[in-house]
């Protein structure tokens, strides 16, 4: 299965159902009163962390997700049904980021966690709600609240306790295969591993999740190679095992390799660079490894724990695993990002703008859309409310300030009418 760890999708909560404008009709009952019911609430957009998913591949083929609309109100004071919530399943470890604001609106780092990211629009009121002693037969109802579509980015970050980091071809995948039942692709060339591989390490009565992170190169923090695509997957790890080719079999200096990867981690994230780190000095079975190990220990000092191992012969891993388990006991659980609320906004966001289209004054904005949706041209009372709204919202004054006069044409949506003070 193709591994996809980044995707962009569009999400939209359900619109609220419209209120109903109706009147009681029954034999022998003259002039039945208003009995229009309210519309139902629109469905929410909910993200759910599914432990059975491991990739964002599905989101490459389906990009638009819309929750169900609320049902319209009905006669006899019947309320419309609420729209069903839309549940979007994502792999554990997925971040949901609002593209417009850059906010992290959901961090799905716990299996089974659910989070409401967008709330459905409220249902509109039926005409029965607008009846008063002086207005006993309102012929209008309130429309449901319309919601806006948002574009979000899904970013999968591997959930693991320990991450294996190091330059390409130092033996990380072989170490993972030795310590766990995972079977990553192993070959003697750079970038054999192109995606993170996970395995569970069992030691005595304890276990932890180990991640083989694809090899880093110089400039990875700036995006060189697969840069951020790799570094993202060590963000959540609680500690790191830095794998070095201590034999220098490819003509590299293990001390320089260590400093290079440490610098890349620091450039990408100071939090990553501050994680507890153990060194696995790999390929101890090759000639020249002992001399390089002694030089490495002398240069780094006693504060850095170095464990000589050989993935090829599966030797030396006992002390390393014991140190890992001891360190994990002192560390907090998987790193979680702070979640913020999605700046939802609705179609009827208050406000208006006036622009010119030739000699026509064009008025747009949330206030205008709300007014048009709640006005019925054939109803005299509704049209009086329309005129009062224009005065109350300052639209008339704004038009006059723009130069509108008795001969001017005003356009609002599909309506065009002459300006009258």
N, C-alpha and C positions, 0 to 999 in steps of 0.2 A: 504493500500500500504506500502511495506517495505521501511523504511527510510534508505538511504545510503548517507553518507556525505563525503566519500573518495573513489577515484578510480584512477587507473593508466591506461593510454591509450598510444598508439603509433600514432603519426601524421606525415604526410609526404606531403609536397607541391608537385605540379605536375612538372614532368620533362619538360624541353623545347622541342619543336618539332625539328626534324633534318632539316637542310637545304637540298635543292634538288640539285642534280647534273644532269642537263639535257641540251640539245642543241636544238635550234630552228629547227624544221623540217617542211618544206613547199615545195610544188611542185614548181619547177623552181627557188628555192632559194638554191644555192649551199653554203655549209659550213656556215650554220646558226650559229650565235654566242651562247654563254651560256645564258640560260634563266631560270635557277633554282631559285625558290623563297625561301624566308626565312621561317624557322619554327615558329610556334606560341609560345607565352609564356605559361608556365605552370600555373595552377590555384593556388591561395593563400589558406592558411588555416586561416579561420576567426572564432573567437568565438563571440557568441551573447548571451547577458543576456536576458533570456526569463522569464517574470513574471508568466507565466502559469506553470512553472516547480518548483517542491519543493524538488526533490531528485535526486541523481546521479545514481539511480537504473539502468537506461538504459545502462550505461557505464560498468556495470558488465557483460553484455551479448555481447557487441560488443566492441572490444578493439583496432581495427586497423582502422584508418581513413586516406584516401589518396585522395588528390585533383586530378582533371583530368589532364592528360598529354596534352601538346600543340600538335596541329596537325602538321604533317610534311609539309614542303614546297612542292610546285608542279611546274610543267613546266609552261611556259608562264609567268614567274615572279609572279606566284600566291603565296601569303603568306598563311601559314597555320593558322587556327583559334586558338585563345587563349583558353586554358583550362578553364573550369568553376571553380570559387572559391568554396571551400568546406566550408559551414557554419555549425559550430557545436554549437548547442543550449545548454546552461547550465542554471541552476537556478541562480537567482539574488543572489549575495553574494559569488559566486564561485571564488576561487583563482586558477590560472594556474601556476604551478611551474615546471621549467625544471629540471629533476632529475639529469642530469649530472653536471650542474653548480650550482644548488640550487637557481637560480634566479627566482623571481616572474615576469613572462612575461605578465600576464594579471590579472587585478582585476576587476571582473565583478559586481561591487557593485551598478550600476545604471541600472534600467530597460531599455531595449532597446539598451544598449551600445554594440558596436561592436569593435573588435580589431583584426587587422591582426597580427598573431603570426609568420607565416612562409610565405615567398614570393616564388612564383613559379620560376622555372628556366627560363632563357632567351632562346629564340629560336635561333637555329643555322643559320648561314648565308648560302644562296644558292651560287652556283658556279658563278653566275653572279656578285657577289660582289668581287670576287677574280680576275676578268679580268683586265689586265693592258696592256699597249702598247707592252710590251715584252712577256706577258703571256696571249695570246688572247683566249686560249681554256682550261681553268682549268677544270680538270676532277674530282675535289674533292669539297666537301662542308663541312661546319662545323656542327658537331653534336649539338643537344640541350644540355643545361646545365642540368646535373643530380643533383637532390637534395637528401639530406640525411634524413633518418627517425630519429625522436626524440621521446624519452619517456617522458611524462609529467604526473604530479600528479594533479588531480583535488581535491580541498578541499573546501567543502561548509561551509561557516560561516554565521550563521543566521543574517539576517538584522533586527534589532529592535532598537527602541529608548531607551528602558529601559529593563534591565535584572533582573529577580528574582533569587537571589542566596541564598544558605543556605544548611545546612545539610539535609540528607534524612528525610522525614516524618515530616517536620516542617509546612507544609500546603501551599506550593507554588502553587501547581496545583489547590487547592481549591480557593485560592485568584484569580488565573487567571480566573476560572469559574465564580466567583462572579463579577469580574470587566469587563469581556468581554463575547462575545457569544461563545467563544471556549469551547469545552467539552472534556478536557483531562481525561485520566483514573485516577480515584481517589480511593485509598484503604489505609487501615491502616497497611501498611508494607513498609519497606525500598525499594527504587529503583522501586517504582511503575512506575515512569516516566523514560523511557529509551531513549527518543528522545526529542529535544526541541519542545515546543508547542508555537504557536504565537496567539495573539488575539489583537484586536483593542479596546482601551479604549476611550470612548466618554465622555467628561466632558464639559458641557456647549456647546460652539461653537467650541471647540478644540478637537483634538484626537491625540493619539500616539500609537505606536506598542509596545506591552509588550510581553516579551519572558519568558517562564517558563523553566529555565535551570535545567536539572536533578541534583539531590542532590550530593554535593561534600563530599568527606571524607578526612581524614588526609592522606597526601601523594599524593593527586590528581595531584599536579604539577609535580611529578616524574612519573606519569602514574598509580598510584594505583587506584583500582576500574576501572572506565572508564576514569579516569584522564583527559588526553588531549582531549579525545573525547567530554568531557563536556565543559572544559574550552575554547576550540576553539570558542564555540558559544557565548561567552560573549565578544570576542575581538572587535567586531564592535559596541557594545552598547555605547550609549552616557553617560549613568549613570546607577547605580545599586540600587536596593532595596534589602537590606539584611534582609531576613525573619528569625526571631528567634522564637523558641518555648519558650516563656517567662514563661510558666507555669511549665517548667521542668518536664513535664508529663512522660518522659521516663528516669527520673533520671539524666538528663544532666543539666549542669549549663549554662544558656544563655550567661553569660559573657565569659566563656571559649569557647563556640561555636563561638561567635563573633570573638575572637582573633584567633581561629583556621582557620576560613575561610579567614580572612584578611591575615594571614600568607601564606596560599595556593595561594592566588591571587598575593601576592608580589613575591613568588618564581617563579610563572609562568611568570609574566610580570609586570614590574614596572609601565608601562602605565596603566594596568588594575587596579592596586592597587591605582593609583592616581585619578581614576574616581570619580566624586561626588557620594556620597553614603548616602542613607536614610535608617533608620532601621524601619522595620515593626515588632513590638512586638506582635506576633500572639498568639492566644489561651487565650485571656484575659478573656474568659468566664469560665475558669477552676480555681478552688480553688488554691491559692498560687501565682497566676500571679501578683497581686498587689504588694506583697512584693518583688518579683524578679524584677519588673519594677522599683521600687524605688531604689533598689540596683544597677541596670544597669545604671540608670540616674546618680547616685552618682559617679559611677566608671568612666563613659565616659565623664562626664562634659557637659556643655552647648554647646560646639562646635559641638556635634553630635546630629542630629535631630532624635528623637525617637517618633514613632507614635503608640500608643496602638490600636490594631485592633482585630477583631474576625471574621475569615473567616466563621466559623460555623454559626454565627448569622448575618453575613454581616453588621457588625457595625464598625464605626470608620474610614471608608475609605475616607470620604470627605476631611479632612485636609491633609491626605497623598497625594491624587491626586492633590490638589491645590499646594502643595509644589513641586510635580513632574513637573507640568506645568510651575511653576515659574522658576524652575532650568533649564528646557529644553530651555527656551527663551534665556538663557545666554550661551548656549553651541553650538559649531560648529556642522555641519551635520555629518552624519555617517563617521566613520574613514575609510580612503582609504589608501591602501598600495602603496608604490612607485613602479612603473612598470619599468622593464628594458627590453632591446631588447634581443631577443633570439639569442644566438651565433649560427647562422644557419649553415654556412659551406656548401660546395658543394662537389660533388664527385671529381671534378677536382681541389682540393686544391693543390697549387704548392708544389713541393718537391718530393723526391724519396729516397728509401732505397735499399741497396744491401745486400743480404744474400746468404749463400752458401747452396745448396742442393746437397751434395756429391761433385762432381767436377764442378757442374753447377753454374754459377753466376746468381742469380735471382734478377731482378730489378723490384721494385714495387713502388707505390705511385701515387698521383694525376697527376703529370706531365706525367708519363708513360701512364696512362689510357687515358689521353687527346691525347697523341701522337698516340696511337694505334687506337683510334676511328676516327682520322682524317687522317689516312694514308691508301692508297690503294695500295696493293702489285703489282697489275697489271699495275699500272701507273708509268712510269719512273720518271716523274717530282715529283710525290708525294714521291717516295722513296729517291730522292735527298734531298727533304725537311726533310725527316726522319733522314738522316745522319747529316744534318746541325743542326737539333734540338738536337741530342745527343751531338754534340760538344758544342753548345751554352749553354746548360743547365749544362755542366760539368760532364755529365754521363760518357763520355769516360775517362776523367781524373780520375774520382772516381774508375772506373773499373781497370785502370792501377795501381792505388794506392793500390787496393785490391789484385793485383797480376795477373790480367788477361793478357794473351799473345795471340799470333797468333793462338795457338791451343785450346784456351778456348772456351767453349760453353756458350752463353748468352741466358737467357730466360726472355721474357717480355710477360706476359699474356699467350696466346696460341702460341706465336711465339718463335721459337728457331733458332739461327743462330750463325755462327762462328765469333769470335772477329777479326776485321780487323781495324788496325789503319789508 
